[in-house]
Amino acid sequence: MLQEENRKAVCVLYMDTIINFNQSGTLEKPPLCFDSLNGSCLKVNYPLEIRVVLYIFFSASSLLTVIGNLLVIITVIHFKQLHTPTNYLIVSLAVADLLVGGVVMPPSMLRSVETCWYLGSIFCKIHSSLDVTVCTASILNLCIISLDRYYAVCHPLLYHSKMTPNTTVFMIFVCWTISVLVGFGMIFLELNILGNEDFYYNNFVCEGSCTVFQAKVGALVFSMLCFYIPALVMLSVYVKILHTARRQARAIHSTNTHIKNTAEEKANINKSERKATKTLAIIMGVFLSFWVPFFLCNCIDPFTGYSVPPLLFDLFLWVGYFNSTCNPIVYAFFYSWFRHAFKVILSGGIFQTNSSRTKLF
C-alpha cells in the first residue's frame, strides 16, 4: 500500500510542512518563501521569462502612473490660471494616484512576481495601510469631483457660493482623513479580522505572506464605505448631470427656434449631447470596470469560505491600481488646455520668465 502511494506522489502534512513523495520514493519539499523557517508560506516559482515580462510591465505601469499624475500636479501648481477650487480637487486626486504608482505599486510588484513578501512584517502593515489609504483616497476624490461638477452644471448660479476655496479644502481634508483612518485603523487595529481572529491565525498566517484578510463584517463595511457608497453617489450625480445637460440643450434649442431653426443647429445640439453622454460614460465606465471586479471578490470571498484564488485576487487588485494610471488621461488629457500645459512643461517652457502667467485658454 505504501509503495502504491509513493508511485502516485502523495503529499502528506508533517510538522506543518508539505512533503512530496516522487516516483523514486525520494522526499521532496515544495518551494518555500523561507526554507530555514518553520511555518513558511509556499512559493510559486514562475519561469524566468515570465518574471522578466511581469517586472517590465509592472515597472512601466508604475512609471507611467507617476509621470502622468506628476504632470497634472505641476500643471495646476505652476500655472496661475489653473488656481481654481475644481483644479485643487484634481490635484488631490493626482496626489493619491501618484502615491499609488510611486509607493504602493513597487512593493506590490515584488510580492506579485516573487509570490512571497521579503520586506518584513512591520513594512507589510505599513504597505497594506498605505495601499488601502491611497486607493480609498483616489476613489473618494473621484466622488467629490463628481459633486463639484454637479453644482457646476446643475446649479451654476449657486456654484461659486457653494464651492468656495474653503469648502474645497474642507472636502479634501475630510477625504484624506477618512482614507487614513480606514487604512491605518483597519490594519493596525486589526479591525479587518474582527470576529475571525482564531480562524485567521490558524489558517492564513505564515512567514512570507502579506495579504489583507477580511472577516465578513470587515469586508462588507470596508467595501461599502470605500467603494459602493462613493460609486452610488457618483452614478447618481452623473445621471443627474446628464439629464440636466440634455434639458439645457433642449431649452437652448427652443429659445433659438424663432431665430434660427436649421438642420445645422440641430446637428450641433445633438453632437453636444452625444459628447456629454460619451464623456460621462467614459468617466463612470473606467471607474467601475477597474474596481468592480476587486470589490465583488472582496465581498464574496468571506461568504464562500475564502475560495477565491489568490492569483485572481491579485490580478483584480492590479486592475484597480491601473485606474490610477488612467485617471490623468480621463480627467486631464480630455481638456485641450491641459494638453497645452503639458507641452509647455515637457518642452522646458516652465523655466522661462513669467511662464506661470501663460494663457492656456
ZIMOKA-V938290 format. One record per backbone hydrogen bond with DSSP energy under -1.0 kcal/mol. CO is the residue of the C=O (numbers start at 1). NH is the residue of the N-H. Records with the same first field share a line. If there is no record, write none. Layout:
CO->NH + NH
This chain:
1->5
2->6
3->7
4->8
5->10
6->9
12->19
14->17
17->14
19->12
20->28
22->25
26->22
28->20
31->43
34->37
39->207
41->33
47->51
48->52
49->53
50->54
51->55
52->56
53->57
54->58
55->59
56->60
57->61
58->62
59->63
60->64
61->65
62->66
63->67
64->68
65->69
66->70
67->71
68->72
69->73
70->74
71->75
72->76
73->77
74->78
75->79
79->82
80->83
82->84
84->88
85->89
86->90
87->91
88->92
89->93
90->94
91->95
92->96
93->97
94->98
95->99
96->100
97->101
98->102
99->103 + 104
100->105
104->108
105->109
106->110
107->111
108->112
109->113
110->114
111->115
120->124
121->125
122->126
123->127
124->128
125->129
126->130
127->131
128->132
129->133
130->134
131->135
132->136
133->137
134->138
135->139
136->140
137->141
138->142
139->143
140->144
141->145
142->146
143->147
144->148
145->149
146->150
147->151
148->152
149->153
150->154
151->155
155->159
158->162
159->163
162->164
164->168
165->169
166->170
167->171
168->172
169->173
170->174
171->175
172->176
173->177
174->178
175->179
176->180
177->181
178->182
179->183
180->184
181->185
182->186
183->187
184->188
185->189
186->191 + 192
192->215
193->196
196->200
197->201
198->202
199->203
200->204 + 205
206->209
207->41
208->117
211->213
215->219
216->220
217->221
218->222
219->223
220->224
221->225
222->226
223->227 + 228
224->229
227->231
228->232
229->233
230->234
231->235
232->236
233->237
234->238
235->239
236->240
237->241
238->242
239->243
240->244
241->245
242->246
243->247
244->248
245->249
246->250
247->251
248->252
249->253
250->254
251->255
252->256
256->260
262->266
263->267
264->268
265->269
266->270
267->271
268->272
269->273
270->274
271->275
272->276
273->277
274->278
275->279
276->280
277->281
278->282
279->283
280->284
281->285
282->286
283->287
284->288
285->289
286->290
287->291
288->292
291->295
292->296
293->297
294->298
295->299
296->300
297->301
301->304 + 306
309->313
310->314
311->315
312->316
313->317
314->318
315->319
316->320
317->321
318->322
320->323
321->324
322->326
323->327
326->330
327->331
328->332 + 333
332->335
335->339
336->340
337->341
338->342
339->343
340->344
341->345
342->346
343->347
344->349
345->348
348->351
349->352
352->355
354->357
355->358
356->80
